[in-house]
Amino acid sequence: MSSNLSAPHFHNEEAAYAYVEARIWPNGPVCPHCGGVERISKMQGKSTRIGAYKCYQCRKPFTVKVGTIFEASHVPMNVWLQAMYLIAGSKKGISSNQLHRILGVTLKTAWFMSHRIREAMRSDDSGMFGGNGGVVEVDETFIGQLKGVPKKRAFHHKMKVLALVDRDSGKARTMVVDNVNAETLMPIVLENVAREARIMTDEHSGYRHIKHHFAGHGTTSHGKGQYVNLEDRSIHSNTVEGYFSIFKRGMKGVYQFCGENHLHRYLAEFEFRYNNRVAHGIGDTERADRLLAGIVGKRLTYQTSCGEA
């Protein structure tokens, strides 16, 4: 039995370029400068870069890396694909130190590659959860510590995350929030959940007015040890709690520290894997290919976005 990582595109630069081009340009090369698809030729010659093309409409050279998370990177394409496969297939994530050791790149390079890959994992889906009367679980959690805020009680010093899970589709949507009061939470729920949905939450007072906006609102009292309503066992928020369990195990056990300015990318990583998991019939190879499909238009520079760990 051979490993998936033994495939040619993980070890050969030309094969890696061909693999990426086939998925980013399924109908042939597209010039990232002018959008042209005609009068494009592959550049030839011993000194020519692998995967180089020239557009004779705008007369500019390009590769499939331009306009993607790979742009201006000197890391070989096959190493990028290895990193993407490893991150996409690690349920609780994989640290920059581990990538540094496996891939043979510097720690700084591994860290920056990880953040670029997380940027590619970021979803642009803005569809409504809970359509057709579905159930949506909503919950918030606290993690890490806000920079410059002294440790205090009531979690005010911690970073705050809100998550929504659509039970029917099995998809999650997460975001960083400034507060967990009704003024912050309600607009987000209203923007992301269909009015015909049934909402499931715990007893948090920030959700007390939800029943006026949606078809139903079920609550359980975690403070009293109630996690499922015994009269109606569909009333619980255990699914979103399970999502947070995986997220926290990864953040505490693998990544250990996350600055507030990067938290949204870590959320994108865990959200991507959850929404493309085996329960949806998506294996490691297909998940990595779906990640590859998200590389376009999400270039991240070290100076502007990743200057702080």
N, C-alpha and C positions, 0 to 999 in steps of 0.2 A: 504494500500500500504506500503510495507516495503522498507527501504533504502538499497542500495547496500552495505553500510558499516555494515549491520547487518549480513552479510554472516559469517559462522563459522570461516573461515581462518583469519578474522580480529580480532577475540576475543579469539581463542584457539590456544595455541602454537603447539600442535600436528597436528591440522588441517592446520595450517600455513605451517609447514614443508612438509606435504603431498601435499599441493597446489603447493609449489615451486618445489618440486621434480618431480611432474607430468609434469611440464613445462620445467624444465632444463634437466631432464632425461626421455624423453618420452618413451624410450625403456628399461628403467631400470637403476639402479645405475652405474655410471662410476667413477672409481678411479681417483681423480685429481692428484695423485702422479705418477702413472705409466700408466694411461690410460686404465687399464684393465677393462673388463666387466664380466669376469667369476670369479668364486670362491670368490664372495662377499657375505657376510652375514650381516644381521642386528644384531647389538649387543643388548643383552637382559639383564635385571637386574634392580632392584629398583634404583641403584645408577648410572645407565648408562644415558648419555646425550640423550636428545630427538634427534631423527634423526641420531644417530651414526651408522656407518657401519665399517666393517673391511675387507680389501682386503687381501686375503691369497696368492696373487701373490707377492706383495711387503711387506706384513705383517704390513701395516700401517693403523691406524684408520682414518676416515674422516667423514665429514657431507657435505651436499649440499652447505654449506657456504664457504668451502675451495676454494680459487681461484676466489672468487666473491667479490663484494663490501661489503658483509656481514662479510667477514672473520675477526676474532679477535674482533668482536663487541659483547658486552654484552647486547645489546638491544634485547628484545624478537622479534622473527621473525614476530609475528602478528602485533607488533607495526611498524616494518619496512614496512609491507604491507600496513598498514594504511597511513603511510607517503608517500609511493609511489603513492597510489591512490589519495591522496589529491593534491600532486604536479602535477601529470599527468592531473588532472581534473580541475586545476585552470588556466584559460586562461591567466591571467596576473601574475601568480605565487603566492606563499604563503610564507610569511616571516618566518624566524627562530623563531621570537617571537611568532607568531601565532601557529606554530607547537609545540613549547615549552608548550604553554597553553593547546592545544588540546590533545597532546599525554602524557603529564605529565612527560616529560623528561627534563633534564636541558637545559638551553639555549645553552651552548657549545655543548652538544650532538645533539640538533636539528640542529644547524648550520653545524656540521660535517656530519650528516646524509644527509642534503640537498645537500652538495657538492658531497658526494658519489653517490647520486641518479642522480645528473646532469652528473656525469661521465658515468653512465650507459646509459644516454640519448644520449651520443655522438655517432654520426653515423660513420660507417666505409665505407659507400657508396662512391665510387669514380667514378661512371658512369658519362658520358658526358650529359650535358643539351642541349636541342634544337635539338635532333636528328630528322631526317625526315623533316627538314626545319621548325622546331618549332620556337616560339618566346621566347627569354630570356631577361628579364629586369635586368639591372645592376644599382646599385646605392650605394652610400656610405653615412655614417652619422657620427656624432661626439657625444660623450657622456662622462660624468664625467670629471675627470682631471688627467693628468699624474702626478705621484708622483715626487716631487722635481722640477717640472717645473712651474715657476711663471706664473700667469694668464696673458695672452696677447691677442692681437687681432688675427683675422684670424684663430682661432681654433687650433693653433699650440700646445696649452697646453692641448688639449682634447685627449681622446682615440678615435681611428678611427676604423670603422667597414665597411666591404664591404659585400654586399648581392647580390645574384643572385636568381631570381625566374623564373622557367620554367612554362610558362603559360599553356602548354598542360598537364603536369603532376600535376601541382599545387604544386610542391615541391620547397622548398627554401634551399639555402646553404649559410652559413655565416662564416666569419672569421675576426679575428683581423688583421689589417695591420699597418705598421709603418708610411706609408705616403699615400697620395691620388694623387700622381703624376703618369704619364704614365709609368715610369720605374717600379713602384710597381704594378699598376693595370693591365696592359696589360698581363704580364706573367700569372697572376692568371686567367684572362678571357680565355686566349688561352688554359690553362690547363684543364679548366672545361666545356668549351662550344664547341659543334661540329661545324665544319666549315660551314656546310650547314644551320646553324641557322641564324635568323634575330635578331639583337641586338637592344634593346631599352634603351636609356639613356637620361639624361638631357644634358644641353649644356656644361658640365664640359670638360675642355680642355684635361684632361687625357685620354679621349676616342676618340680623334680626328683621330687616325689612325686605329680604329676598322674596318672601311669600307673596308680596304685593306685585311682583313683576313677572313671576314665572308660574307654570301650571301647578307646581307643587314644591314643597320644601320639607324634607325630612331631616331630623337632627338626632344625634345621639350624645349622651353626656359622658365624655371621657373622664371627667373629674369624678364621676360616680362609678367608674369602672364599667360603663355601658358602651360596648363597641358595635353591637347589633341590636336593633329593635326586635324584641321577641315576638311582638304581635305582627309586625311586617318586616320580615327578614331582608327585604330589599333596601331597607333604610340603614345604611352604614356608609362609612367613608374609608373602608379598609383597603380599597384598591389604590387610592391616592396615598394612603399611609405606606403601603408596600412600595410604591414608587419612591417616596422619600427615604425609605429604608435603604434601597440600593444606592441612591444618591449620596446619602450620608456615609455609608460604608466606603464608598469610593473616595469621597472628599477627605474623610478622616484617616482611612487606612492606606490609601494610595497617594493622594496628593498632599494631604496633611496641612497645607497652607494655601490660601487663595486670597489675593487682594480684591478689594471691592470693585476695582476697575476691570477685573477679568472674570468676575463671577458669571456674567451673562454668557460667556463663551463656555464655561464649564456646564452651565445649565443646558446650552445647545447640544453639547456632547451627550449628556445622559438622556436628554429628550430624543435625540436622533436614534440612539441605540434602542430605546424603549419602543419608539414608533416603528422600528424596522427589526423587530426581534423574531426569534424562531416561532413564537406563538402565532405570528402572522404568516408563517411559511417562508420566512426570509433567512437564508443561511449566511455564513460569513462572506462568501464570495459575492453574492448578490448585494449584501449590505455595503461592502466595499465599493462595488460598482455604483450604487446609489449615492454614496459619498462622493465618488469621483464626478458624478453628474452635477454636484453643487459647487464645483471649483470656480466656475466662470463668474466674473464680475465681483469677486470678493477678495481682491488683493489687499494684503495687510502689510504695512511697513513697520519695521522695528522702531524707527524713530518716532512715528506718529502714534502708534497704538500699543507697543509692547516694551516701552522703555522702563517699566517698573514691574517687578516680579509679584 
